[in-house]
Amino acid sequence: MEKITILLVDDHKLIRDSWSFILNSDPRFVVIGETDSGEEAIEIAKTRKPRIILMDVNMTPVNGFDATQQIHKYSPESKIIAVSMHSMPAYAKKMLQLGAMGYVTKNSSKDEMITAIIEVNNGKKYICEEVKNILAQLELDEESDHADMNTLSRREIDIVKLLKEGLSSKEIALQLDISLKTVEVHRYNILKKLKLKNTAALVNFINTKGL
């Protein structure tokens, strides 16, 4: 069986040496190059066309984002797995947008890294468990926010929409043909249901959630 060729890109020699030892000890893999430079990684990828590139995100002066973009352009057959100390989904999303096929953190286990290499080599995308767990929590938080909105009545939702448009309580009363006092009562109830302290917090909530 043909071995999966791998290029290691990391600005810490100990990490490169460790991964080189681990991967070369596995009959499925062979490390064909290693570098601490994003710029050099681009040149190696152009000439040696490795199947897999383990790309450190945080390097200088050419970081993993820039190197990934260039390699994806010049050696599209090389599949890049980002390796980062950051578990923020935004980092993973950006690397995938720039052409990476996988994202693992430096907290990932050896087994997970090997799984990532196999999956990506087979043409699949891979996100490590740490980042997937954060994404799942964010989705749960978002669902919780929607549940809060679901506690509002139809009239309260109408008022929230008009507040988003920048209307005052008086203008809302005129538009909905209700009394100013009724609008104020609705606004109080909206704040209470959404667990917000004041109108400024409500406006921020509306803008943040894109309601």
Secondary structure as a PSIPRED ss2 file (coil, helix, strand):
# PSIPRED VFORMAT (PSIPRED V4.0)

   1 M C   1.000  0.000  0.000
   2 E C   1.000  0.000  0.000
   3 K C   1.000  0.000  0.000
   4 I E   0.000  0.000  1.000
   5 T E   0.000  0.000  1.000
   6 I E   0.000  0.000  1.000
   7 L E   0.000  0.000  1.000
   8 L E   0.000  0.000  1.000
   9 V E   0.000  0.000  1.000
  10 D C   1.000  0.000  0.000
  11 D C   1.000  0.000  0.000
  12 H C   1.000  0.000  0.000
  13 K H   0.000  1.000  0.000
  14 L H   0.000  1.000  0.000
  15 I H   0.000  1.000  0.000
  16 R H   0.000  1.000  0.000
  17 D H   0.000  1.000  0.000
  18 S H   0.000  1.000  0.000
  19 W H   0.000  1.000  0.000
  20 S H   0.000  1.000  0.000
  21 F H   0.000  1.000  0.000
  22 I H   0.000  1.000  0.000
  23 L H   0.000  1.000  0.000
  24 N H   0.000  1.000  0.000
  25 S C   1.000  0.000  0.000
  26 D C   1.000  0.000  0.000
  27 P C   1.000  0.000  0.000
  28 R C   1.000  0.000  0.000
  29 F E   0.000  0.000  1.000
  30 V E   0.000  0.000  1.000
  31 V E   0.000  0.000  1.000
  32 I E   0.000  0.000  1.000
  33 G E   0.000  0.000  1.000
  34 E E   0.000  0.000  1.000
  35 T E   0.000  0.000  1.000
  36 D C   1.000  0.000  0.000
  37 S C   1.000  0.000  0.000
  38 G H   0.000  1.000  0.000
  39 E H   0.000  1.000  0.000
  40 E H   0.000  1.000  0.000
  41 A H   0.000  1.000  0.000
  42 I H   0.000  1.000  0.000
  43 E H   0.000  1.000  0.000
  44 I H   0.000  1.000  0.000
  45 A H   0.000  1.000  0.000
  46 K H   0.000  1.000  0.000
  47 T H   0.000  1.000  0.000
  48 R H   0.000  1.000  0.000
  49 K C   1.000  0.000  0.000
  50 P C   1.000  0.000  0.000
  51 R C   1.000  0.000  0.000
  52 I E   0.000  0.000  1.000
  53 I E   0.000  0.000  1.000
  54 L E   0.000  0.000  1.000
  55 M E   0.000  0.000  1.000
  56 D E   0.000  0.000  1.000
  57 V C   1.000  0.000  0.000
  58 N C   1.000  0.000  0.000
  59 M C   1.000  0.000  0.000
  60 T C   1.000  0.000  0.000
  61 P C   1.000  0.000  0.000
  62 V C   1.000  0.000  0.000
  63 N C   1.000  0.000  0.000
  64 G H   0.000  1.000  0.000
  65 F H   0.000  1.000  0.000
  66 D H   0.000  1.000  0.000
  67 A H   0.000  1.000  0.000
  68 T H   0.000  1.000  0.000
  69 Q H   0.000  1.000  0.000
  70 Q H   0.000  1.000  0.000
  71 I H   0.000  1.000  0.000
  72 H H   0.000  1.000  0.000
  73 K H   0.000  1.000  0.000
  74 Y H   0.000  1.000  0.000
  75 S C   1.000  0.000  0.000
  76 P C   1.000  0.000  0.000
  77 E C   1.000  0.000  0.000
  78 S C   1.000  0.000  0.000
  79 K E   0.000  0.000  1.000
  80 I E   0.000  0.000  1.000
  81 I E   0.000  0.000  1.000
  82 A E   0.000  0.000  1.000
  83 V E   0.000  0.000  1.000
  84 S E   0.000  0.000  1.000
  85 M C   1.000  0.000  0.000
  86 H C   1.000  0.000  0.000
  87 S C   1.000  0.000  0.000
  88 M C   1.000  0.000  0.000
  89 P H   0.000  1.000  0.000
  90 A H   0.000  1.000  0.000
  91 Y H   0.000  1.000  0.000
  92 A H   0.000  1.000  0.000
  93 K H   0.000  1.000  0.000
  94 K H   0.000  1.000  0.000
  95 M H   0.000  1.000  0.000
  96 L H   0.000  1.000  0.000
  97 Q H   0.000  1.000  0.000
  98 L C   1.000  0.000  0.000
  99 G C   1.000  0.000  0.000
 100 A C   1.000  0.000  0.000
 101 M C   1.000  0.000  0.000
 102 G E   0.000  0.000  1.000
 103 Y E   0.000  0.000  1.000
 104 V E   0.000  0.000  1.000
 105 T E   0.000  0.000  1.000
 106 K C   1.000  0.000  0.000
 107 N C   1.000  0.000  0.000
 108 S C   1.000  0.000  0.000
 109 S C   1.000  0.000  0.000
 110 K H   0.000  1.000  0.000
 111 D H   0.000  1.000  0.000
 112 E H   0.000  1.000  0.000
 113 M H   0.000  1.000  0.000
 114 I H   0.000  1.000  0.000
 115 T H   0.000  1.000  0.000
 116 A H   0.000  1.000  0.000
 117 I H   0.000  1.000  0.000
 118 I H   0.000  1.000  0.000
 119 E H   0.000  1.000  0.000
 120 V H   0.000  1.000  0.000
 121 N H   0.000  1.000  0.000
 122 N C   1.000  0.000  0.000
 123 G C   1.000  0.000  0.000
 124 K C   1.000  0.000  0.000
 125 K C   1.000  0.000  0.000
 126 Y E   0.000  0.000  1.000
 127 I E   0.000  0.000  1.000
 128 C C   1.000  0.000  0.000
 129 E H   0.000  1.000  0.000
 130 E H   0.000  1.000  0.000
 131 V H   0.000  1.000  0.000
 132 K H   0.000  1.000  0.000
 133 N H   0.000  1.000  0.000
 134 I H   0.000  1.000  0.000
 135 L H   0.000  1.000  0.000
 136 A H   0.000  1.000  0.000
 137 Q H   0.000  1.000  0.000
 138 L H   0.000  1.000  0.000
 139 E H   0.000  1.000  0.000
 140 L H   0.000  1.000  0.000
 141 D H   0.000  1.000  0.000
 142 E H   0.000  1.000  0.000
 143 E H   0.000  1.000  0.000
 144 S H   0.000  1.000  0.000
 145 D H   0.000  1.000  0.000
 146 H H   0.000  1.000  0.000
 147 A H   0.000  1.000  0.000
 148 D H   0.000  1.000  0.000
 149 M H   0.000  1.000  0.000
 150 N H   0.000  1.000  0.000
 151 T C   1.000  0.000  0.000
 152 L C   1.000  0.000  0.000
 153 S C   1.000  0.000  0.000
 154 R H   0.000  1.000  0.000
 155 R H   0.000  1.000  0.000
 156 E H   0.000  1.000  0.000
 157 I H   0.000  1.000  0.000
 158 D H   0.000  1.000  0.000
 159 I H   0.000  1.000  0.000
 160 V H   0.000  1.000  0.000
 161 K H   0.000  1.000  0.000
 162 L H   0.000  1.000  0.000
 163 L H   0.000  1.000  0.000
 164 K H   0.000  1.000  0.000
 165 E C   1.000  0.000  0.000
 166 G C   1.000  0.000  0.000
 167 L C   1.000  0.000  0.000
 168 S C   1.000  0.000  0.000
 169 S H   0.000  1.000  0.000
 170 K H   0.000  1.000  0.000
 171 E H   0.000  1.000  0.000
 172 I H   0.000  1.000  0.000
 173 A H   0.000  1.000  0.000
 174 L H   0.000  1.000  0.000
 175 Q H   0.000  1.000  0.000
 176 L H   0.000  1.000  0.000
 177 D C   1.000  0.000  0.000
 178 I C   1.000  0.000  0.000
 179 S C   1.000  0.000  0.000
 180 L H   0.000  1.000  0.000
 181 K H   0.000  1.000  0.000
 182 T H   0.000  1.000  0.000
 183 V H   0.000  1.000  0.000
 184 E H   0.000  1.000  0.000
 185 V H   0.000  1.000  0.000
 186 H H   0.000  1.000  0.000
 187 R H   0.000  1.000  0.000
 188 Y H   0.000  1.000  0.000
 189 N H   0.000  1.000  0.000
 190 I H   0.000  1.000  0.000
 191 L H   0.000  1.000  0.000
 192 K H   0.000  1.000  0.000
 193 K H   0.000  1.000  0.000
 194 L C   1.000  0.000  0.000
 195 K C   1.000  0.000  0.000
 196 L C   1.000  0.000  0.000
 197 K C   1.000  0.000  0.000
 198 N C   1.000  0.000  0.000
 199 T H   0.000  1.000  0.000
 200 A H   0.000  1.000  0.000
 201 A H   0.000  1.000  0.000
 202 L H   0.000  1.000  0.000
 203 V H   0.000  1.000  0.000
 204 N H   0.000  1.000  0.000
 205 F H   0.000  1.000  0.000
 206 I H   0.000  1.000  0.000
 207 N H   0.000  1.000  0.000
 208 T H   0.000  1.000  0.000
 209 K H   0.000  1.000  0.000
 210 G C   1.000  0.000  0.000
 211 L C   1.000  0.000  0.000
